């Protein structure tokens, strides 16, 4: 299937790049996706969960975009300036070579941070090339009208909710709605486009060529200085570093929150309904991110997330699902109502496009294990937790003692009703086991007899009712026979020895039923209906869990081959979406924290096992 934006008869595919044909830039408050054709087709301002300004990845006609490309036939290549999140898209033509340097300066000062400056620097490096630009914002996911005022080298886009200013060193034209530019660059020449949010406290400001160069240099220094803190020096350093840079980009600096992905509604199946908004803080995903960051030595990110938990009162909830919700807004808000955007056709026609997430009301007991495990690791590898945090951990452990033995929606957020998922039980065991460890190690007050009794009851239930003699494996739900890849976490959570005969039998069963060329399906939705229609791709976090499970079982050659195969499914920049489709295409929101944090863990543990 051709995915060129122009000249293809089938309108659906001709107007959309593959999900994988994008790079990500950001300023630790929001991000933008830049296609290999030079178009920014996803950008939310002023923060991750704000309405999109450029959203043509969800509707090529109504979503809005910032196009910038050579005006002659070219080949393009895209890469990151080494060890940074500065993205470079190169254009190779018959008469010359040019590149676009895309980045967002990371600024601490509050007034300049509010600008969210997005800089696009076009440089001709050989010969000569003509360029064209078209800046067509569509505010509030394309639902809000705006006006455009052009004065010289500056255009101001005004909508009721947001005002943006574009400054350029190239000539600009406007029709009162969009802005465009045509220019030719000779070797060594450059032009700069800078897009700012402006308001009462932030006035429009030009971005001369010299300033753009200075800000590019400063942005490179910021990312390289941050990445220098990594302790990983193993075999897959480049991929691990890129994954770390992705996780950092998904961090919301003002609060320490970590979003699951920077996008919404990118489909898990083209034309399907599994399209969700991931621009929020999943307790599970963020807790696993803390683990990955601590593994690499980035304790300040873990500390910031612990601050988010404390300052926002995350662990002191009193809702129907206990002290915790499964997800929160990046500002800590608990209300994330889900609604559809019917005026958008969705990526490649995959409607509906959604904002918000109704899963906030679900009960997912596994999140307690993920969170308490991350707090345990932070207490061990970072800083000892405060007495206030311990009181919250103790309250959660006490709550689990009363509530662990009940059905829930589980890690995969099924919408087909609550069930007794074994993985949820496993992570309840983790929560209590890690809480007991912390109490013992630091002599902290705790109802240890009660915690131990509940922990041991969970263990016995999983061993008795979560094991299927018929399948020779641990299974998805109590007393059933369906396999589930989430159980790859059993040895990693230290619930069972990675060489226990029951675990090795489970690993073999999972390999037979759910693994395809190193790629792992979550479960079989025909055998275990999840309340949604249609199939999905393989789930990338499960594929990296599989690598780690093989490594821990001592099957190092299989683990290494599976890991190397997984790396071939990354895009040209080393980025992964949530899932991999039948022909190796990336599916789901992009890039996804879950995938990258599991890559880091698998690389770390496989590298250590190989010696």
N, C-alpha and C positions, 0 to 999 in steps of 0.2 A: 504493500500500500504506500502510495506517495504522500508525503506530509508537507511538501512545499506549500507556502501560503498562497501562491498565485498559480494560475494556469492549469489547474486540474479540474476535470469536469465534475467530480463528486464534491459538492460544496462542503459537506461535513468534514472530510479529511483534509481538504486543500487549505482550510483556514486555521488549522491547528498544528503546531509542532508537537511531536511526541513529548510526553512528560519529561522524559530523560534528557531532552535537548535544551536543558536550562542550567544556569548557574545561579547561585544565591549570594546576595550582598546584604549588608545590614549595619545598623549602628547600636545594637543592643537594646533597641526599643521597637524597631520594626524592621522589615526586610523587603526585598524586591527580587523577583525572578526575572532573569535576563536570558532570552532565547539565543540560540546559536546564530540566528539571523539578525541579531542586534536589537530586537524588540523587547522592551519591558512590558510583559503582559500580566504581571501581578504585583501590586503595590498597595498596601494599606497605610494610611497616614491619619493620626500620628503614632499609632502603636499596632501591635500584632493583630488585635481583635477589632480594630476600627474598620468601618466600611471601606471597601476598595475604591481607589482612585483610578488605577489601571487594573482592569479585570477581564481582559479579552481572552484569558485562558479559560474562562467560564462562558464567554459569549463573544465571539469574534466581532460581531456587529455592534453590540450594545455595551460591552464591558469597558471599553477605553484602553488606550495603549500609548506607549512612547516609542515610536519607530525611529530607528537611526541606522542607516545602511548605505553602502556604496550604491551609486545609481547606474552601475554597469554590472554585467554578469560577473560573479565572483565565486570562489570557494571560500569557506570560512572554517576557522579553527578557534577553539576556545580553551583557555587555561587560566589557572590562578597564578598571580605573581607568587613565586615560591614562599611557602610558609605564611601566607596571608589570606585574607578574604577580599583582596582586590582582584577583580575579574577582568580579563583581557580577551576581547573577541577580535580576531584578525581577519582581514579581507584580502584575498589574493586575486588580482585581476591581471589582464594582459598588459596593462600599462603601469601597474604599480602595486604596492602593498601598503595597507594602512591598518590601524587598530583603534578600537574603542577601549578606554580604560574606565571601568565602572566601579564606583565605590561610594560608601557613605562614611564621612569622617566620624570617628567616635569622640564625642565631646563631653566633658564633665560639667562645664559651666552651664547652669540651668537655662539661661536665656538662649545661648547658642545651641544647646541640646534640643530645645523646643523647635528649632529651625528644621531639624531632620533633613539636613542638606543631602541631596542626591546629585553627585557630579558625574557627568559623562564627558570624558576628554578624548577627542578624536585627533589622532596623530598620523600623518603620512610618513612612512619610514623609507619608502623607495618609490621613485617615479612620480606619478601624479594620479589622483583619483577624484572623481566627482561624488559628492554625497548628498543625500536627502534626509530630512528629518520631518516627522509629523508628530506633534504632541496633542493628543486628543483625550484629555481626562474625562471620566464619566463618574461623577460623585455618587456616593451612597449606593454602591453596586449598580450604577447606571440608572438609578431611579430619580436622582435629584438634578434639576436643571441648573445651568450655570451661565455666566456671562464671561466674556474675555475682553480685556482692555489692553491694547498694544501701544506702547510708547517707546520708540527707538529700539534699544536692545533688550527691552524688558516687557514681558507679558504677564498680566495678573488674571488668574482664573478665580472667579468668585462664585461660591454657592452658599446657600443659607447656613450650612454647617461647617464649611472649611474654605479657606482662601490659600491658594498657592501662587507663588511668583516664579516665573522662569526668566533667567538672565542668560544671554548668549553672546559670544564674540562673533557669531555668524549673523547675517541679515535675517530678520524674521518677517513673516507675513501672517495675516489672520483674516478669517471670515466672520469674526465675532463669536466663534465657538471653538474652533481648533486653531492651532498655530503650525506653520511649516517653514522649512528653510531649504534652500538649495545652495551649495557652495562647492568649490573645487580647491583641493589642497595639493601643493607641490611638496616635494621631499623636504622634510624638516619643519613644515608648517603644521599648525594645530588650531583647533577650535574647541571651545568649552561651552557646555550646556549645564546649568545648575538649577535645580528645582528645590525651592524652599517652602515650608509652611510659614506663613506670616500672620500677624495679628497685632493687637494693641501693643504688646511688649516686644514684638519681633518685626522690625521694618525690613522692606526689601533691601537686598545688598548684592552688588554685582560680584562676579567671580572672574577677575582677569586671569589671563593665562599663567602668570607667575604665581598667583595665589593658588590656582588649581594644582600646579606642580608642588607647591609647598604642602598643600593638604594631602596630596597623594603620598608624598614622602612621609608625612606624619602618620598617616593611616598604616602604611607599611611598617613603620617602626612600632606602632601600637601592637599590631598583630604578632610581629616577630618577638617582641618583648614578652608578650603573654605566652606564646607557645614555647619559649625557652624554659618555662617552668615545668615542662613535661619530663617525667622520669623514665619514659619508655624509650629504649634504644635498641629494640629487637628487630627481628627480620622484616616486619611489615610496618616500618616506621612511617613511611609516606602515607599509607592508608589510615593508620591510627591517628597521625597528626591531622589529616583532613577531617576525620570523624570528630576529633576534639574541637576543631575549629567550627564545625557545624553545630555541635552542642553549645558552644559559647555563643554563636549567633542566635540560638534559640532561647537565650537568657534575657529576661526583661530586667535591665539594670536597676531601675528605680525601686523594685521590690524584691529582687532575687528569685522571682518566679521563673520556671522553665516550661515552655510550651511544648506540646507533643509534635507539632509541625507548624510551619508558617502559612499553610493554605487551608482552604475549605473546599469540600465537594469534589475533589479529584477522585474519580471513580475506582472502586476495587474491581469492577467489571464494566467494560465499555458498553454503554446503553443500559446498565443496571441501576438499581436503586440504592446500592451500598455506598452512599456519598455522604460523608460526615464532616463536621467542622472540628478541626483539631487545634485551633488556635487558643487553647486553654491549658490549664495546669492539671494534668492527670496525676493524682497522688502516686500511682504506681510508676508511671513513666518517669516522673521527676525524681522519685526515690531511687530508681535504677540509674538515672543520670548521675545522682550524687555518688553512687557506688563507682561508676566509671571514672568520674572526675577524681575521686579519692585515689583510685588505682593509679592514676597518672600523676598524682601529686598536687592537683589543683584544689587545695583546701579552702581557698577563699570563696569559690563558687558554692561549695558545700555549706560554708558558714553563712553565705547570703541566703541560701534556701532555708536553712534553719531559722534565720531571721524572719523570712517570709512566714514560716509556720507560726513563730511566736508572736510577731507583731500583728498578724492578721487573725489571731485566735483560731487558727485552723483546727487544732486538736481539742478545742473546747466546745465543739458543737453539741447540740442536744436534739438533733432531728430524728426522724423515724428510722434512719439507717445508722444510728449510733453517733459517736463523737465525730466521725469523718463522713464527708461526701466523697464520691469518687473523683470529682474534679471541681476546680474553682476558676474564676477569672484571674487574670494576671495581677489584678489589684486586690485579690482575695474575696471578691464577691461570690455569693453562693447561688444567685439566681442567674441561670443561663438559658432562658426560654428558647426553644427550637422553633424556627419558622422557615418557610420556603420562599424562594425568590422566583415566582412564576414567570417573570419577564425575561429571565435568563435561560438560554437553551441548555446550559451545562456543557462541560468539556466533551466534544464530539457528540453532542446531543444526549449526554448522560444526565438527564433530569431526574429528580429535582436538585437544584442548587440549594443548599441549606445554610442557615446561620443559627448559632446556638446549638445546644446539644441536650436532647431529652433524657439522655442516659444519666444526667445528674441525679435523678430520683431513684436510680437503681441501687440495690444492695449488692455490693461486691466485697465479700469478706476478705479476699486475698490482699486488699490494699493495706490492711493492718500489718501483715507480715512484711510487705515491701517497705513500708514507712519505718516500722520499728527496727528492721534490719539496717536501714540506712542510718538511723540515729545511733544504733549500736556501733556501726563502722566509723561514724563521725566521732563518737565518744572515744573510740579506740585509736584512730589514725589522725584525727583533727584536734579538737579541743574537748575536754570533759564537758558534758552538757550541764546546764544550770539546774538548780533545784526545782525551778518552775517547770522546765521541760520534763524532768523526772516525774513530777507530780502528774503531768499529762500522760506520759508513758504508762504510769501505774494505773491511771483511770481507764486507759484503753485496754490494758491487760485485764483489769477487773471486769470490764464490759464484755470482753471476749469470753471469759470464763462462763458467762451467762448465755451467750448468744452464738457460739461457734457452731453448734449442732443444729443448723437450720438451712433450708435451701436459699440460694441466691441466684443472681443473673450471671455471675462468673466473670473471669478475666476477659472473655471475648464479647461481653456486653450483648448477649443474645436477647432478642426481643420476642421470645416464644414462651416466656414464663420462667419462674424460678425452679431450680433443680439442685440436687445434692452433688455439687461438683467436687471431685477429689482434689483438684488444684486449690480450691478455696480452703478446704480442710488443711492441706499441706501448708499453706501460708499462715493459717491461724496457728498451726504448730510452730512455725518460724517465729511469729510474733511473741508467743509465750516463751519459747526457748531463748530468744535473744534478750528478752526482758529479764529472765532469770540470770543469764550470764552477766548482764550489766549490774544487777543487784548484788550478785556474789563478788564481782571483781572490785566494785567500789564500796561495798558495804552499805548499800542504799536500802532504805526501808521498803519492805514489800511483803505481801501475803504469799510467801513462797510455797507453803504447803498446798494452798488452793491452786496456784499457778501450775505447780508440778502435777497435781492431780488432773487438771484439765489438759495439760500438754500430753500426758501419758494416755489419757482417754482418746485424744485425737489420733495418736500414733496407733493405738490398738484398732480403732475403727478403720483407719486407712488400710492397715495390714489385713484386716478381716473382711471388710466389705468393698475396699477399693482395689482389691486384687481379684482378677478373674482367672480361675484355674483353666477354664475353657480356652481363653485366649493366651494364657501363659504370660500375662502382662497386667500392670496397673492400668486402670481404665478411666474414662472421662467422668463417670458418675458412680455413686455407690450402687452396687448390685447390678451393674450393666456390663455390656461387652464392647462398648465403643471406645476406640483409641483416641487420644488427644495429645498433641505435641506439647502442650503446656507442662506435661509431666516430665519432660526433659529437664526441668528444674529440680527434680527430686535429689539427685546427687549434688548439684550445685548449692542447694539449700542445706546440705549436710543432713538430710533426713535419712538417707540410705547410703551405704558404701557404694562407690561407683563400680566396684567389682562384685557386688552381691549377686548371687545367682538369679534372684528374682529381678534385679535391675537389668542384668545382662539379657535376660529373656525378654524384658520389656523393650529394651533398645533394639533387639532383633525384630520384634513385632512392629515397632514404629518404623523401622527401616523398610520392612516389607510392604506395609500398608500406606504410609504417608510420605515417603521420601521418593523424589524423582530427580535423579542427576544432582544430588546434594541439596536440592530444593525441597522444602518441607511444607506440606499442607497442615493447617491447624487441626482439622478434623474433617470427617466426611459429612456434609450437611444433609445428604440423603439418608444416612443412618442416624443422624442426630439433628433433626430439624431445629433451626434457630429463629424461626419467625420471619425470615426474609426470603425473597425469591432469588433464584439464579445462583450460579457457582461463583467462585472467586479464584484468585491466583494463589501461589504459594506465599507463605508469610515469612518475610526475611528474618525477623528476630528468631523465629523457630529454626531457621536454617543455621544461624550462628550458634544457637543453643545446641543443636545437633553436633556441630563441630566440637564444642566444648565437652559434651557428653562422651563422644568418641575418645577425645584426648584423655579425659579422666579415667576412662575404662582401659586405658593403655593401648588403644588401637590407633597409634600415632600416624601410621602411613595413611590410613583411611581418613583420619581427621585432617591431615595436611592437604590431601587431595581435595576433600570436600571444601576446605577453606579457600584453596586457590581457585576452585571452580566458582565459588560464590563471588570472589572478587571480580571475575569476568563479567558478572551481571551488573556491576556498578556502571554508572555513566562515564562519559569521557573525563569528568572532573573527580571521580571517586565518590559520587553522591548516590544514595539509595532512596527510593520511595518505600512505601509500606510493603508492597507485594511485587512479585514477579509473575507475569502472565505466561500463557502457554508457549509463546514464541520468544520468550526472554525479554518482553517489554516491561517497563516499569509501570506499576499501577498504584493508585491510592495517593494520599497526600504526600507532598514532596518538598524537601527531604524530610525523613522521619527520624526523630530522636531515638525511638525504640530500636530501629535497625542499627544506627551508628553506635549506640552505647553497647549493643550486643556484639558488634564487630570488635570494639575495643576489648571487651572481656574475653572473647574467644582468642584474639591475637595474643593478649597478655598471657593467658593460661596455656595455650598451645606452645607459645615460644618458650615458656618456662619448662614445659614437659619435654620439649625437644632438646633443651640444654644448650 
